[in-house]
Amino acid sequence: MKVELIDLKKRYLDEKEDLLSCFDRVLKNGSLVLTNEVNNFEDNICKYTNSKFCLGLNSGTDALMMALWSLGISKGDEVITSPLSFVASVGSIVHVGAKPVFVDVKNDLNINENLIESAITKKTKAIMPVHWSGKICNMDKILEIANKYDIKVIEDSAQGMGSYYKKKHAGTFGEISAFSAHPLKNLNAVGDAGFVVTDNEELYKSIKLYRTHGMESRDNVKIFGINSRLDSLNAEILSYRLTRLEEIIEKRRKNISLYKKYIKTNKVILPQDSPNGYDSYVMMISLCEERDKLQSFLETKGIQSLVYYGTPLHLHKASSILGYNEGDLMNAEKLSKKVLSFPHHQYLKEDEIKYVSDSINQFYE
Ligand SMILES: Cc1ncc(COP(=O)(O)O)c(C=O)c1O
C-alpha cells in the first residue's frame, strides 16, 4: 500500500466543481486585485475569529513582517520567539532589523512560557509565540508577562487557523497576529496567501496602506510600501474553504485518535490534546525513538513521512549572526532529533492509518 503524507490532488477532485465556480465568478468580473472578494474574505475571517480587523496579504511571512513593521519594531529592538518553528518566524524579525531572542520549548513543542521572563531585557519590544502545529501556546502566562513589562505580543498563528485556547480563537490574544494560507495549511489557498488580524485600528490602517505601495489613491502615495495583496481568486477560494474548515479539522482530529488506537509502542509519543484548548492539528508531529531509521523503514513500506524540522532555528547557518551555539537550547535540540510527521490529511482512510500504525509497531518489535 502507498500512503501519502498530504493529498492536495484528492482535495482538488473533491472540490473541483466549487473551485471552478469560484474561478468563474471572479474572472468574469474582469477585476482581480482588491475587489469585493477580498473584502468579503476579510469580513469572513473577522467573524470566524471574532476579530475587529483583517487584511489579506501575499503570505504568512509578509503578515509577520507587516505585523512587526506596524508596531515600529526595528534596529536595536529584541523580539522573543521559539527555536522550533518555520524559518519565517525568525526571518521576519531579522528583516525588520530587529534581533530574535530564542527561548527554549516544552515537550509540546511550544515556547516554554516559564523561561520567557528571564530573556527580557531593556531592548525587548515584543514576544512572538508560535502556535506550532495548531496548538496554542500558554497565552494566559504570556499575556501576563507582556503586560508586566509593557511589551507587545505578536502571535505567529500561521498554523493556528481553527485552533482555540479557552474558547478564544488563535490570533486574538496579542496586539496583532499573522496567519498563513499556504497550500499545506488547513485553510489553504491555491498558491501563497496570508493575512493579519487585529483589534487595533491604527495597525490595521497602516498595514492597509503599506500592502499596496502606501498609495491612498493613484495620485497620493503617503508612504513607500510594498505590494503584498491577497488576490481576488484566492480570496474567493479561501471564503469557500472557510465554510469547510471545521469539517476538515474534525477529520484530522479523528486521524489522531485512530493513530492512538492502533499504535501500540511507547517508542512513539503522539501529540496530546491541549487541556485548555482545541487543536486544529494542521500537522501531526510525533516524537519517535530512532527517528531516522523509522523513517527509512516506513519508506520501504510505501509510507511517506516528513521531519518538521531537523534543525532548530538557532543552529541554521543563517543564524550564525545571532551568536547561538549547540547546547544553548537543549530541549529544542533534543526534540528536533525525534520529530516525525506521519500521513495526516482529511482523505486518509482508517485502513491506511491502520497500515501505517502496524508498520510503526512492526519497526519497534
Ligand atoms: C509557523 C509559521 N510561521 C510562518 C510561516 C510562513 O507562512 P507562509 O509560508 O505563508 O509565508 C509558516 C508557514 O509555513 C509557518 O508554519
The ligand as a Tripos MOL2 file, in Angstrom:
@<TRIPOS>MOLECULE
LIG
   16    16     1     0     0
SMALL
NO_CHARGES

@<TRIPOS>ATOM
      1 C1          4.9290   28.8640   11.9990 C.3       1 LIG1
      2 C2          4.9930   29.5010   10.6490 C.ar      1 LIG1
      3 N1          5.2540   30.8250   10.5560 N.ar      1 LIG1
      4 C3          5.2840   31.4480    9.3740 C.ar      1 LIG1
      5 C4          5.0300   30.7760    8.1990 C.ar      1 LIG1
      6 C5          5.1240   31.4790    6.8920 C.3       1 LIG1
      7 O1          3.9470   31.4380    6.1630 O.3       1 LIG1
      8 P1          3.9820   31.4800    4.5550 P.3       1 LIG1
      9 O2          4.5600   30.2020    4.0810 O.co2     1 LIG1
     10 O3          2.5380   31.6480    4.1790 O.co2     1 LIG1
     11 O4          4.7950   32.6540    4.1740 O.co2     1 LIG1
     12 C6          4.7470   29.4060    8.2400 C.ar      1 LIG1
     13 C7          4.4820   28.6590    7.0090 C.2       1 LIG1
     14 O5          4.6500   27.5020    6.8690 O.2       1 LIG1
     15 C8          4.7240   28.7520    9.4970 C.ar      1 LIG1
     16 O6          4.4640   27.4550    9.5920 O.3       1 LIG1
@<TRIPOS>BOND
     1     1     2 1
     2     2     3 ar
     3     2    15 ar
     4     3     4 ar
     5     4     5 ar
     6     5     6 1
     7     5    12 ar
     8     6     7 1
     9     7     8 1
    10     8     9 2
    11     8    10 1
    12     8    11 1
    13    12    13 1
    14    12    15 ar
    15    13    14 2
    16    15    16 1
@<TRIPOS>SUBSTRUCTURE
     1 LIG1         1 GROUP 0 **** ****
